[in-house]
Amino acid sequence: MKILETERLTLRNQQPEDADVIAKMFGDAEVMRFIADGKTLPRSAAEQSISNWNDYERTHGFTSWAVVRREDGALIGKCGFNYLPDKSDIELSYMLDEPYWGNGYATEIAKATLEYGLNKLGLKRVVAIVYPQNSPSIRVIEKSGMKYEKEYEYMGIKMLMYAISV
């Protein structure tokens, strides 16, 4: 199901046939470097992830959706929302496959997803958690209108928290 569309991208539910691309991203050390604890994951994690995220949406009304390039239908990443582990906030997260970095896709989909969450889903506050050394992602977050709030420990790692509220 299509969630939203931007000039170049579509956000849709993840599907079982997305497993090959997601497995490729999960297995790429550079893609995973700033995701969660920075470790790569096996293919089985990609398949389980798709199922888990679809279940998550049924429970919470939001999830991590597939990001598809409109011009050719290529799955280029994931973007969406999830609760932080302590349920204190809802996080905007995104992940793009390395060949698609540097084209403005992350900013385009992060802005649109954030707008969707605040305006369509009625979220009152959204945060983004980022490694301090991940300057490209910090730029995406800032261009999306989020402001630095504080240091935040996530999975035992010192991160930065950015936030936006309505």
N, C-alpha and C positions, 0 to 999 in steps of 0.2 A: 504494500500500500504506500502511495506517495504521501509524504508528510508535508514537504514544502519544495519550492523550486526557486533557484536564483537565476541570474543571467546565464551561468555556465554549468550549474550543478543541480542535482535532485537529491533530496534526502528521502529515503524509503526504508521500510522494514528490512532487516537482514533475512536472507533466505538460505536454505541448506546449500544451494549451488554457489554461494559466496565463500564456502570453506577453503577453496584452493587459494584465493587471493588473501583471505585473512590469515591462513596458515603461512603464506609467504611473508606477510608483514610480521607475524608473531615470531618467525624464525630469523628475521633480519636483525642483527645486533645493533645496527645503526638506527633503525626505526624504533626498536625497543629501548634504546639507551636512556630515554627520559620518560618511559612509561612505567608506572608502578615502581617496582624495585629494580628496573633496568635489565632484567633477565629475559632471554628468549624463551619461547614456549613451544612445545611439540604440536604437531598437527591435531592431535586429539583435543587439545585445548581450544583450537579454533572451532571445531565442530561443537564442542560443549558450550563455548561462548555464545554461538548463534542461538542455541536452544535457551540458554540462561537469559540472554537479553530479551528474547521474545516473551519469556515467562515474566521477566521483570516489568515489561510494559503492561502486561495484563494486570499486574499487582499495583503498579504505581502510576500508570498513565503516561509515562515517559520512559525512555531507554536510550541506548546507543544505537543510532540508525546507520545504515549504509549510505555512504556518499558516492554518488554516481555522476560521472561526467556526461553531460547531456549530448555533446557532439558525437560521441561514439559508444555510449552506454558502458564505458569502463568503470568498474568499481575501483575507486582510488583511495578509500579510507572509511573511517567511522567518525561520527560526531553525535553527541547527545548529552543526556543528563543522567545522573545517578546520585543517590544519597552518599555522603561521606560515611565511612564505617561507623562513626559514633552517632549518625543520623542528625547531626547538628545543622547541616546545611546541604543544599543541593548543588552539585558540581557540574559545570560545563566541562566536557572532555572531548578531545578530538585526537585523531591519529590518521596520518596520511602515509601512503606508500612512498618510499624515497624518490622514485622517478617523477613524482608530482610536486615535490618541494620547490619552493622559489617561484611559483606561478601565481601567488595570491589566493590560491584555493582555500587555504586554512582560514585566512581572514574572512573571505567571502562566506564560507559555510558557518564559521563561528558567529559572525554578526547575525546572520539570518536565523540560526538556531537559537541564539540568545533572544532575539526579538520574538520568535515563535513562543519560547518558554514564558517570557514576561507578558506578552500580549494575548496569546491564544490559550496557553495552559494556565495562566493566572499565577505564575510563580512570583513571589514577592521579593525574593533575594536569591541570587545565584553567585557561586564562587568559582574560582579556577585555582587549582593547585599546580605549581610549576617549580621545577628545579631552578635554583638561582642562576646556574650556569647556562640555562637554555634560553639564551637571548632571542632567538627567532620566535619562540613561543611566547615569550614575554611581550614582544612587539605585537603579535596577533591579539593577545589578551587586551593590551592597552588600546589598540585600534578598535577593538570591539566595545570600548567604553567602560571597561572595568578598571578599578583603581586599586593600587596596592593597599592592603589592610594590615598585614602582620606576617611574622614568621609562623610556620605551621609544621609540626612534626607529623610525617605521614610514613607509615611502615618503618619507623625508626630513622627516617631520613629528614634532614632539615630542608623544608621547602618554603616557598613564598605563597601567601594567599592573597588573591585579588578578589574583589567583590563588586556587585552592582545591585542596587535595590530600587524598587518602585514605590 
